[in-house]
Amino acid sequence: MLPSVDTVDELNAVVRDEALLRPAAQDLCKQLGLEGARLVRFEDGSLPVYSVGESLVLKLYPGFEAAEAIREARVLSHLWGQLPVPTPRLQAGDLYKNGWRFVLMSRLPGESLAMEWHRIPAADQDRIVTEAAETLAALHALDPKPVTDVVGPPDWNRFLAVQRAKAVRHHRTNGLTEPWLEQMPDFLRSVPLAPPSGRVLLHTEFMREHLTVAPQGGWRITGLFDFEPVMIGDPAYDLAGAALFVTCADARQLRRFYEAYGRTPHPPRELLAHALLHVFSDLPWHLRELPAPPQPRLDDLAEAWFGTGG
């Protein structure tokens, strides 16, 4: 029912074709004993994801992303009940048809923090930042060994070296302008990222979009999801993402985040280096969304986005 796809372009074409996807999702639900359950497509995301009834979520993966499907299923099983906030509970995960795989998981209560943030009172925003930091700290405290067979990279330093080698090309492809690009090689050479004292399980996309919240005697975090792109590596890689996507260049909130996480702040230049080397880094997007310094200088940008004002 679903065609075999081998490239991102082919996947994007299928993702846009709801007339093709919905019958496949309905067929799969029937196989899972969920025939007749109401299917509602989530609009966001690069993969087809549906709510199934009121309590389940179905996620579909093409054959060339089979490893991601297997990884997410394993990590969901590993994390269940281990964090201070709920994570989806794995219900089923297997091969479907034509190389496609699926993961069926429980649906988290609440709504996206990204959607709700601006109507949440300031005191509740502070509490949510604290809860988010405590959640990330708990994730990083877990032993990653049970999932090392499906979660990489095996050599973190090698991963960073590869990212450094292609950083300028990556950011130029994303549309970054030359005043920023020409500084990048020297900036990255000037920020030696020491091997981490211990590698941890990284969410890699720890952001408001992947946290759910609800008003429960005040707004609180009700869940963390999307473990498809997890990695094992330096905690700073996740902390850079949290500074961009949770505290959003707010120095006061970033101080609060560090305090709740339980560590002293990282040097801003180190976090910017991690942000520039991130697999999904999109500096032009961040420059549109976050406050930027008046002049295009990476050192100033590091302080603007990752400084704590202290």
C-alpha positions in Angstrom: 0.0 0.0 0.0 2.9 2.4 0.8 5.5 2.6 -1.9 9.1 1.7 -1.2 11.1 5.0 -0.9 14.9 5.3 -1.0 15.6 9.0 -0.8 14.5 12.1 1.3 12.9 13.6 -1.8 10.8 10.5 -2.3 9.9 10.5 1.4 8.8 14.1 1.3 6.5 13.4 -1.7 4.9 10.6 0.3 4.6 12.6 3.5 2.7 15.3 1.5 0.3 12.7 0.1 -2.4 12.1 2.7 -4.6 10.2 0.3 -1.8 7.6 0.1 -0.8 7.6 3.8 -4.2 7.5 5.5 -5.3 4.1 4.0 -2.0 2.6 5.0 -2.4 3.9 8.5 -5.9 2.5 8.7 -4.7 -0.8 7.3 -1.9 -0.9 9.9 -4.3 -0.1 12.7 -6.6 -2.9 11.6 -3.6 -5.3 11.8 -2.9 -4.0 15.3 -6.5 -4.6 16.5 -7.4 -0.9 16.4 -9.8 -0.9 13.4 -12.2 2.0 13.5 -10.1 4.1 15.8 -10.1 7.8 14.9 -6.9 8.8 13.1 -5.8 12.5 13.3 -2.6 13.4 11.4 -0.1 15.6 13.3 0.9 18.5 11.1 4.5 18.9 12.3 7.5 16.6 11.7 9.3 15.0 8.8 7.7 11.6 9.3 4.0 10.7 9.1 2.6 10.6 12.7 -1.1 10.0 13.7 -3.0 10.1 16.9 -5.0 6.8 17.2 -8.1 7.3 19.3 -7.5 9.4 22.4 -4.5 7.5 23.9 -2.1 6.3 21.2 0.3 7.6 18.6 1.4 5.9 15.4 4.6 6.8 13.7 5.7 5.6 10.3 9.3 5.3 9.0 10.5 4.5 5.5 12.9 1.6 4.9 16.0 3.8 4.7 15.2 5.0 8.2 14.7 1.6 9.7 17.5 2.1 12.1 15.7 5.2 13.5 12.5 3.2 14.1 14.4 0.5 15.9 16.3 3.0 17.9 13.2 4.9 19.0 11.4 1.7 20.1 14.4 0.6 22.1 15.0 3.9 23.7 11.3 4.3 24.7 11.5 0.9 26.4 14.7 1.9 28.1 13.3 5.2 29.4 9.8 4.1 30.5 9.3 5.2 34.1 12.9 6.5 34.5 12.5 10.3 34.2 10.7 12.8 36.4 8.2 13.5 33.6 6.4 10.9 31.5 7.8 9.6 28.2 5.7 7.7 25.6 5.2 4.0 26.5 6.1 1.6 23.7 3.0 -0.5 22.6 4.4 -2.1 19.5 7.1 -1.7 16.9 7.8 -3.8 13.8 8.0 -4.0 10.0 4.9 -3.0 8.0 5.2 -3.3 4.2 7.7 -2.4 1.4 10.4 -1.7 4.0 8.3 0.7 6.1 8.4 0.3 9.9 6.1 1.6 12.6 6.2 2.5 16.3 3.0 2.6 18.3 3.3 4.4 21.6 1.1 6.0 24.2 0.1 9.6 23.8 1.3 12.1 26.4 -1.2 14.4 28.1 -1.1 18.1 27.5 -0.2 20.4 24.6 3.1 21.5 23.1 5.1 23.9 25.3 6.0 25.8 22.1 2.3 26.5 21.4 1.4 27.4 25.0 4.5 29.2 26.2 3.3 32.8 25.6 0.1 32.4 27.5 1.8 30.8 30.6 2.3 33.1 33.5 5.9 34.2 34.3 6.1 32.2 37.6 4.9 29.1 35.8 7.4 29.6 33.0 10.1 29.7 35.7 8.9 26.4 37.1 8.7 24.8 33.7 12.3 25.8 33.0 13.3 24.2 36.3 11.4 21.0 35.5 12.9 20.9 32.0 16.4 21.1 33.4 15.7 18.5 36.0 14.4 16.2 33.3 17.4 16.7 31.1 19.7 16.0 34.1 17.8 12.8 34.8 18.1 11.7 31.2 21.9 12.4 31.3 22.2 10.5 34.5 20.9 7.2 33.1 23.2 4.5 32.1 23.4 4.4 28.2 25.0 1.0 28.0 21.7 -0.9 27.5 21.2 0.9 24.2 24.7 1.3 22.8 24.0 -1.4 20.2 21.4 0.9 18.5 22.5 4.3 19.6 25.7 6.0 18.4 28.1 7.4 17.5 30.7 4.8 18.7 33.4 7.5 18.6 32.2 11.0 19.8 35.5 12.7 19.0 35.4 11.3 15.5 31.8 12.5 15.1 32.8 16.1 16.1 35.8 16.0 13.7 33.5 15.0 10.8 31.1 17.8 11.8 33.9 20.3 11.9 35.1 19.3 8.4 31.7 20.0 6.8 30.5 22.8 9.0 31.0 25.7 6.5 29.5 23.7 3.7 26.5 22.8 5.9 25.8 26.3 7.0 26.3 27.7 3.5 23.8 25.3 2.2 21.4 26.5 4.8 21.8 30.1 3.5 24.2 31.6 6.0 25.9 34.7 4.7 29.6 35.2 4.2 30.3 37.6 7.1 29.4 34.7 9.4 30.8 31.9 7.3 34.3 33.4 6.9 34.8 33.4 10.7 33.6 29.9 11.3 36.9 27.9 10.6 39.0 30.1 12.9 36.3 30.2 15.6 35.9 26.4 15.7 39.7 25.9 15.7 39.9 28.3 18.7 37.4 26.3 20.7 38.9 22.9 21.4 36.2 20.7 22.7 37.7 18.4 25.3 36.7 14.8 25.3 33.7 14.4 27.7 34.5 12.9 31.1 31.6 10.6 30.5 29.2 10.0 27.5 25.5 10.3 28.2 22.3 9.6 26.4 21.4 12.7 24.5 18.0 13.7 23.3 19.6 16.0 20.7 16.4 18.0 20.1 15.5 19.0 23.7 13.2 21.9 22.8 9.8 23.4 23.7 8.3 21.6 20.7 9.1 18.2 22.3 7.8 19.0 25.8 4.1 18.8 26.7 2.5 20.9 29.4 -0.9 21.3 31.1 -2.4 23.5 33.8 -2.3 21.3 36.9 -2.6 23.7 39.8 -0.3 25.9 37.7 1.4 25.0 34.4 3.7 21.9 34.6 5.5 19.7 32.2 3.5 16.6 31.4 5.9 14.8 29.1 9.0 14.6 26.8 8.8 12.9 23.4 10.6 12.3 20.1 13.5 10.0 20.8 14.2 9.0 17.2 17.4 11.1 16.8 19.0 10.2 20.2 22.8 9.9 20.5 25.4 9.1 23.1 27.9 11.8 23.6 28.9 15.0 25.4 26.1 16.6 27.7 27.1 20.0 26.3 25.6 19.0 23.0 22.2 18.9 24.6 22.8 21.9 26.8 23.5 24.0 23.7 20.2 23.0 22.2 18.3 23.7 25.5 19.8 27.2 25.6 18.5 27.8 22.0 15.2 26.1 22.2 14.0 26.1 25.8 15.5 29.2 27.4 15.7 30.9 24.0 18.7 33.2 24.7 17.2 34.5 27.9 20.2 34.8 30.3 18.1 34.7 33.5 16.3 31.6 32.4 19.5 30.0 31.3 21.0 30.6 34.8 17.9 29.0 36.3 18.3 26.0 33.9 21.9 25.4 34.9 21.0 25.7 38.6 18.3 23.1 38.3 20.4 20.9 36.0 23.1 21.0 38.7 26.2 22.3 37.1 28.1 25.6 36.6 27.5 27.2 33.2 29.5 26.1 30.2 31.7 28.8 28.5 29.4 30.5 25.9 32.0 29.9 23.1 32.0 26.2 23.8 28.2 26.0 23.6 28.2 28.0 20.4 30.7 25.6 18.9 28.5 22.6 19.8 25.5 24.5 18.3 27.4 25.1 15.0 28.4 21.4 14.9 25.0 20.1 15.6 23.6 17.7 13.0 20.4 19.8 12.7 22.1 23.2 13.1 20.3 26.0 11.2 22.0 29.3 12.1 20.1 31.5 9.6 16.8 30.4 11.3 18.2 31.1 14.8 19.4 34.6 13.6 15.8 35.3 12.6 14.2 34.0 15.7 16.7 35.1 18.5 18.3 38.4 19.4 21.5 38.8 17.5 24.4 41.2 18.1 24.6 44.4 16.0 27.7 43.2 14.2 28.1 39.7 12.7 30.7 38.4 15.2 30.6 34.8 16.5 32.2 35.8 19.8 29.4 38.3 20.4 26.8 35.8 19.3 28.1 33.3 21.8 27.6 35.7 24.6 24.2 36.8 23.3 22.8 33.3 23.1 24.7 31.3 25.7 25.8 33.9 28.3 24.2 33.9 31.7 24.8 37.5 32.5 27.0 36.6 35.4 
